[in-house]
């Protein structure tokens, strides 16, 4: 387990320098502050949303280390200081969509499931042949 944000970046984040990671985390912190100010705006594009979501994740990872909690891998549950702000955050991350699952996401997921099932089936057939 890593003991600091810097160690985490150096050990697990190939191609990202500590300085870049800190910039990304600062951008994520700014984004959270922006949403906290009661702003109703949404990202201008899906690419902007992906970038901002990544910045937010960098901030959460850094914040966990800054608060003395090791981070390996896992999920974060984000609760703002009140329900309204939490709802604004999730609305922002959904980018105004009723669902976080875009047609592209569903298609990608279906493709991965099909590939996984095909590999499992192939593995089972090979296992039966060997037995």
N, C-alpha and C positions, 0 to 999 in steps of 0.2 A: 504494500500500500504506500502511495506517495504521501509526503508530509506537507507539501506546499504546492501552490498553484504553479510556480516556476518548475518544480520537479515534475509535476504532472505533464506540463506542456513539453518539457524536454524528453520525457520518457515515452509519451503516447501520441504526440501530435506532430508527426513527421511532416516537414515542410512548412511548419508554422513556428516562427520565432516567439520567444517570450514577449518581446516588445509588441509584436503583432497581436498576440493573444490578449495582452493588456489593453490594447487599443480596441479590439473587438468587445472585450468585457465593458469598457467605458462606454462604447456605443450602445450596448445592451442596457446599461444603467440609465443612460440618457433616454432611451426609448421607453423604459418603464416610467421614468419621471414624466415624460411627455403624455403618456396614457393616463397617468395619475392626475394630470391637470384638467381632466374632464374634456379632453379633446375628442371630437367625434370623427375625425378624419381616418381614412384607411390607406393602406399602401397603394401606390399607383399602379403596381404590376405584380404578377406572381413572383417575378425575380426579386423585386424589392421586399416582398413578404418573406421569401426564403432567406435573403440576406439578414433581415431584421430578426427573424426567428433564430438564426444562428448566433447573432450578436447577443440576443437574450439568453441563449443557452450558455455562451461563454461567460456572461455576467453571473449566472446562477452557479456555475462551476467555481468561478473565482470567489463568489460570496460564501460558498460552503467552506472553502479553505480559510478565508478571512475570519470566519466565525468558529474556527477550530474543529470543523467537521471534515474528515477525510472524504475524498470523492474517488470512487473507483469507476463504477458505471451504475446506471440506474435511471430512475425517473424523478422528476420534481413535481410536487403538487404546489401550485402557486395560489395563495390566498392573500388578497390585498387587505388593506385595513378595514374595508367595508364591502358588503356584497355588491354594491353598485360598481365599485372600481374593479372588482374581480370580474364582473360581467362585461365591463368595457374592455378589459384585457382580452378575454376570450372572444368577444365580438371582433376586436381588432385583429387577432390572430386568424380568425375565420375569414377575415377580409370581407365582411358583410354577407358571406354565403350562409345559407341555412345549415350547411353541413361542411365539415372540414374535408370531406372526401370529394374531390373533383373527379370528373370523368377520367382524367389522366391517371390519378392516383388509383382509382378502382381498376382501370385497365392494367397498370403496372403490377398491382397486387395479384390480379387474376393470372397474369403471365407468370409471376414468380410461383404462385400456387401450382399452376400446370407443370412448370419445370420441376418443382419439388416432387410432385406426385409421380412424374415420369421417372425421375431418378430413384425414388423409393421402389417403384414397380420393377425397374431394371435390377436394382439391388436384390430384391426378393427373388426374382427369376434366377439370378446368378447363384443365390444362396441355395435354392432348391436344386439346381443342377449339380452343385458340389455335394449335397447331402446324399 
